[in-house]
Amino acid sequence: MTSSGADPKVAEQSSSGDHPIAPPLVELEIETHDKGFYDGFSREVTIPAKIIVSLIIMWAIFFPVNAMETLAVANSTIISAFSGWYVYLIAFLVISSAVLVLIPQIGSLRIGAPGEKPEFSRASWFSMLFGAGIGIGMLTFSTGEPLAHFANNPDIIRGTIEARSTEAVRPAYIYTFLHWGFGAWCTYALVGLGIGYVAHRRGLPLTIRSSLAPLFGERMSGLPGHAVDVVAVVATILGVAYTLAFGVEQFVAGLYRIGFGDWLMVAGSDGVLTASTGAIIIALVVLVGASTLSALSGVGRGIKWLSNINMALSFGLLGLFALLGSGLYGLQLMGTATWDYVVNLPVQSLTLFQDDGSEVAGALVDWQLGWTVMYWAWWIAFAPFVGMFIARISRGRTIREYVLGVALVPSLMCFIWMALVGGTAIDLELSGVAGGTIVDAPMADQLFATLALLLEPGTAAIVSGLVVVLLMTYLITSADSAILIVNTINGAGDNEGSRRYHILFWGTALAFVVGSMLILGGIEAIRITMIIGALPFSLVLAAMCASIIKAVVFDLIRQKHGVPTTAEACENWGAEAATPKDLART
């Protein structure tokens, strides 16, 4: 069985016929099994992906000492060696996104047939982008990241400003916005555009390998395409696992805060409270179990209901901080920090700290590896998951509207959260009310610590309980969506290829990746694993960017010469086009 688009099979290549350029490739055959356990799935993708993820889990469980030693070596060598690649790749993606928007002819091209109307209204589309942009990460990092940079950032390391001072706030937000702004969302935008453009305009399967068809043509039907999809599946599992790890730790911290028992948290070697092994296991059984059951039932009323709860509770929490927190201070931060971010973006995006042997240089390199490089790898690993979702919902939009919407709207929502929630926490610290109780708390507990100071004890307990519910719904929907996206990639772009046993496998695998790594070495262990896992997909991502640029440029040339650019138009091309034998398959 195969998954494909419409005829004719023509590659993106010039010909010697009457037309200087051929129509695009509008058929990409991906072999899928037609019976048995792998019915509807590409075994060449599904089996290798399962083996790789299973080996990672067994390595962490059965050889924990070797795993920790290997991860430590990887952290000091492999990650450092590729830090420049991550930094410059994200800068390239941001610049490429700007080019796609600013060139009028490219920006007016549609993700779909010319003149096709968007599938969703602009309000619904923005709402779904909001859902993609606000999630587990916001609940942990809206306080955690501004406070971390408030206590330590490159300017503090250089000694030009004092830690935890008023002067430390502006640079803290420059780096916070750098990590949650255009770098993240231009990465997602380009992955979604690479997939959506060829799927909705050319009729290719909605999967990662299709985005490379403009570069490599029908070769993506075979081994190279299988490898690309395998890399995407592994990156997705590790990227989502890293996100879930933060959510699980904050979920346990919330339960501890509202009185579910002291056994939930234990003191580490440094005296900092972290989630206990028992708490991690129980939380994963409940949360990933619920998400797996949800995935088994399909995307129906249950998930839509949970998504509506997510949105309502998110806006309610944000409104609480705006009204009862430091709303005015947060708005002032928002304006100042946004200006600082935009002005400093070119320099900050291209800055790569070098270790010259001095203590300060070494500290700057360590800071960048622990923050910027980690984030860039996280967004890259998360990009197949978010990009596939955005590609699904963006049919019919122009490239300009698409890129601006995906890059600006979620970035703005992240900035608002960081300014209002993180600004309240920083204001409590600067005023002396907190006395270090927020900034010195574990990152998973900082939001709850802020609520405890902001509200009366009874009210704080109720609101903290609602945050725990919000975390739970985000964790369930995120894991559920990840399982379905992985099965879509394994099913050659067919979201109906989600069979019960495969859903159970990926749900279990996700829980074991998160649990084994958290128990093995905490967030640090899963962070290193995620950064390494993102490396192969970063190569795919660079090729995707080149591929979409080639696709739109060639389509403009086709339009100029009257050559069809869509699957439907190619069906009617007939005798006017060069015959397939005249066209090289590239």
Protein Blocks (a to p, Z undefined) as FASTA:
>chain_A
ZZddddddddddddfbfbfbdcddfbdcddddfehjlgoiafklmmmmmmmmmmmmmmmm
mmmmlmmmmmmmmmmmmmmmmmmmmmmmmmmmmmmmmmmmmmmklmmpccddehiacfbd
fklmmmmmmmmmgcfklmmmmmmmmmmmmmocfklmnopacehiaklmmmmmmmmmmmmm
mmmmmmmmmmmmmmmmmmmmnopacdfklmmmmmnmmmlmmmmlmmmmmmmmmmmmmmmm
mmmmmmmmmmmmmmmmnonajklpccdfkopacddfklmmmmmmmmmmmmmmmmmnopaf
klmmmmmmmmmmmmmmmmmmmmmmcmklmmmmmmmmmmmmmmmmmmmmmpccddehiakl
mmmmmmmmmmmmmmmmmmmmmmmmmmmmmmmmmgoiafklmmmmmmmmmmmmmmmmmmmm
mmmmmmmmmnomnnommmmpcfklmmmmmmmmmpcfklmmmmmmmmmmmmmmmmmmmmmm
mmmmmmmmmnnopaklpcfklmmmmmmmmmmmmmmmmmmnojmlmmmmmmmmmmmmmmmm
mmmmmmmmmmmmmmmmmmmnopafbfklmmmnmmmpccfklpccZZ
